[in-house]
Amino acid sequence: MKRNRNSGIRYYMAEIVILIFGISISFLLNEWRLNSQAKREQIKLLEDFQANLKTDSLAISQIVKNLEIQQKASLTLLQLKADNVFSDSTTLNFLRTLSYSPFTPTQITYEQMKSLGASDLIENDSLAKQLVSLYEVSYKNVSEWTGIDGAHVKETLIPYTSQHMPFALYLNYSAMDANNKKRFMLELQKDELKYILQFLLIYKASTKAVFDATAKSIAQLLHRIDQELMILD
C-alpha cells in the first residue's frame, strides 16, 4: 500500500516536472519568436533609414555645389570695376544670384517611426539619439537657413531686379541693345545692389556651412548603420 502511494507521488511529481518543462519551453520559443520578429523589424527600419539618408546625401551634395557656384557668382559681381564692359559671363553670374536651393529631407521612415512609437526598435541608444538629432536639429537648421537664403532672393533681390534692371525677354540680357547693356553694367555698380549681393553672399556661405555639417552627420550615420546591420546580420 505504501509502495503504491509512493509510486503515485512520483508519477504526479513527474507530471508536474514535465508540465513546468513544457511551459518553460513554450515561453522560450515565444520569446525567441518575438526577438526574431523584433530583429527583423529593426533591420528593416535601419535599411529604410539607410535608403532615405542616401537620397538626402545625394540631394545635399548637389545643393552644396549650387551654393558654391552662387557664392562665386556673387563675389565676382561684387568685385566688378567701373570700367568692366558687358559680357555674357557677367549676365550668367547675375542670373545665378537669382536662384536658391530649397531642401526637402526624406522623412518617410522617421515620421512612420514617430507615429508608430517604434523608436525602441533600435537597440543601440546612441545610434537612435543620433538619428533623432539629425531630423530634429540638423534638418531644422538646414530648413531655417535655406528659408533665410530663399527669402532674401525672392523678397529682396528679385524685386530689385524687376524694378531697376533693364527689361530683357526671358532675362536674356545678352540679347539687349548696346544702351541697355551699358545700363545693366551701371546698375551692377550701385551701392544698393552691392549691399544686397553682400548679404546674399553671407547667407549663401552660412547655408553652405549648415549643409556641410549635415552632410558630415549623414555620412557618420550611414557608417554607423552599416556597422549595426553587420552585427544584426
C-alpha positions in Angstrom: 0.0 0.0 0.0 2.8 2.4 0.9 4.7 1.4 -2.2 1.6 2.2 -4.4 1.3 5.6 -2.6 5.0 6.4 -3.2 4.7 5.4 -6.9 1.7 7.7 -7.2 3.5 10.6 -5.7 6.5 10.1 -8.0 4.1 9.9 -11.0 2.4 13.2 -10.1 5.8 14.8 -9.4 7.0 13.6 -12.8 3.9 15.1 -14.5 4.4 18.4 -12.7 8.1 18.5 -13.8 7.0 17.7 -17.4 4.3 20.4 -17.3 6.8 23.0 -15.9 9.3 22.0 -18.6 6.7 22.2 -21.3 5.6 25.7 -20.1 9.2 26.8 -19.9 10.0 25.6 -23.4 6.8 27.4 -24.7 7.9 30.6 -23.1 11.4 30.3 -24.5 10.0 29.6 -28.0 7.6 32.5 -27.8 10.4 34.8 -26.6 12.7 33.6 -29.4 9.9 34.3 -31.9 9.4 37.8 -30.5 13.1 38.5 -30.5 13.4 37.3 -34.1 10.5 39.5 -35.2 11.9 42.5 -33.4 15.3 41.8 -35.0 13.7 41.7 -38.5 11.8 44.9 -37.8 14.9 46.6 -36.6 16.9 45.6 -39.7 14.0 46.7 -41.9 13.9 50.1 -40.1 17.6 50.6 -40.3 17.6 49.7 -44.0 14.8 52.2 -44.7 16.7 54.9 -42.8 19.8 54.0 -44.9 17.9 54.5 -48.1 16.4 57.8 -47.0 19.8 59.1 -45.9 21.5 58.1 -49.1 18.8 60.0 -51.1 19.3 63.1 -48.8 23.1 62.8 -49.1 22.9 63.0 -52.9 20.5 65.9 -52.8 22.7 67.8 -50.4 25.8 67.2 -52.4 24.2 68.8 -55.5 22.8 71.7 -53.4 26.3 72.4 -52.0 27.7 72.5 -55.5 25.0 75.0 -56.5 25.7 77.2 -53.4 29.4 77.2 -54.3 28.5 78.4 -57.8 26.1 81.1 -56.4 28.8 82.2 -53.9 31.4 82.6 -56.6 28.9 84.5 -58.8 28.0 86.9 -56.0 31.7 87.5 -55.2 32.6 88.1 -58.9 29.8 90.7 -59.2 30.9 92.5 -56.0 34.4 92.7 -57.4 33.4 94.3 -60.7 35.1 97.5 -61.6 33.6 100.6 -63.1 35.4 100.1 -66.3 34.3 96.5 -66.8 32.4 96.0 -70.1 29.3 93.9 -70.6 30.0 90.2 -71.1 27.9 87.0 -71.2 29.8 85.7 -68.1 28.6 88.8 -66.1 25.0 88.2 -67.1 25.4 84.5 -66.2 26.7 85.3 -62.8 23.9 87.7 -62.2 21.3 85.1 -63.2 22.9 82.6 -60.8 22.4 85.0 -57.9 18.6 85.0 -58.6 18.4 81.3 -57.7 18.2 79.5 -54.3 18.2 75.8 -53.3 15.4 74.6 -51.1 15.8 71.2 -49.5 13.1 68.8 -48.5 14.5 65.9 -46.5 13.2 62.4 -47.0 11.4 61.9 -43.7 9.1 59.0 -44.6 10.8 56.5 -42.3 11.3 58.9 -39.5 7.7 60.1 -39.5 6.5 56.5 -39.6 8.7 55.6 -36.7 7.4 58.5 -34.7 3.7 57.8 -35.4 4.1 54.1 -34.5 6.2 54.8 -31.5 8.8 52.4 -32.9 12.0 54.2 -31.8 12.6 51.4 -29.2 13.2 49.0 -32.1 16.7 50.5 -32.5 18.5 48.8 -29.6 21.6 51.0 -30.0 20.6 54.0 -28.0 23.5 56.1 -29.2 22.5 55.5 -32.8 18.8 56.2 -32.1 19.7 59.5 -30.5 22.0 60.4 -33.4 19.1 59.8 -35.8 16.7 61.9 -33.8 19.3 64.7 -33.6 19.7 64.7 -37.4 16.0 65.1 -38.0 15.1 67.3 -35.1 18.2 69.6 -35.0 20.3 69.4 -38.2 17.5 69.3 -40.7 15.7 72.1 -38.9 18.8 74.2 -39.1 19.0 73.5 -42.8 15.4 74.5 -43.2 16.0 77.7 -41.3 19.0 78.8 -43.4 17.5 77.8 -46.8 14.5 79.8 -45.8 16.6 82.8 -45.0 18.6 82.5 -48.2 15.4 81.9 -50.3 13.6 84.8 -48.7 16.4 87.2 -49.5 16.4 86.1 -53.1 12.6 86.2 -53.5 11.8 89.2 -51.4 14.8 91.5 -52.0 16.9 90.6 -55.0 14.2 89.6 -57.5 12.0 92.6 -56.7 15.1 94.9 -57.0 15.9 93.3 -60.4 12.4 93.8 -61.7 12.4 97.4 -60.6 15.9 98.5 -61.7 17.4 96.3 -64.3 16.6 96.9 -68.0 13.9 94.7 -69.4 15.1 91.6 -71.2 12.7 89.0 -72.5 13.2 85.7 -70.5 16.0 87.5 -68.7 18.2 87.1 -71.8 20.4 90.2 -71.1 22.8 89.2 -73.8 20.1 90.0 -76.4 19.7 93.6 -75.3 20.9 96.6 -77.3 24.1 98.4 -76.5 22.3 101.1 -74.4 20.6 98.6 -72.2 23.8 96.6 -71.8 25.5 99.8 -70.6 22.7 100.5 -68.2 22.8 96.9 -66.9 26.5 97.3 -66.1 25.8 100.7 -64.4 23.1 99.1 -62.2 25.6 96.4 -61.1 27.8 99.2 -59.7 25.2 100.8 -57.5 25.7 100.5 -53.7 22.1 99.4 -53.1 22.6 96.3 -55.2 26.1 95.7 -53.8 24.6 95.6 -50.3 22.0 93.1 -51.4 24.7 90.9 -53.0 26.9 91.2 -49.9 24.2 89.9 -47.7 23.4 87.3 -50.3 27.0 86.1 -50.1 26.8 85.9 -46.3 23.6 83.9 -46.4 24.9 81.5 -49.1 28.1 80.9 -47.0 26.1 80.3 -43.8 23.7 78.0 -45.6 26.5 76.0 -47.2 28.2 75.6 -43.8 25.0 74.1 -42.3 24.7 71.8 -45.3 28.3 70.7 -44.9 27.8 69.9 -41.3 24.6 68.0 -42.1 26.3 66.1 -44.8 29.0 65.1 -42.4 26.4 63.9 -39.9 24.7 61.8 -42.6 28.0 60.2 -43.6 28.7 59.3 -39.9 25.1 57.9 -39.5 25.4 55.8 -42.7 28.6 54.3 -41.4 27.1 53.5 -38.0 24.0 51.9 -39.6 26.3 49.8 -41.8 28.1 48.6 -38.7 24.8 47.9 -36.8 23.4 45.9 -39.8 26.6 43.8 -39.8 26.1 43.0 -36.2 22.4 42.1 -36.6 23.0 40.0 -39.8 
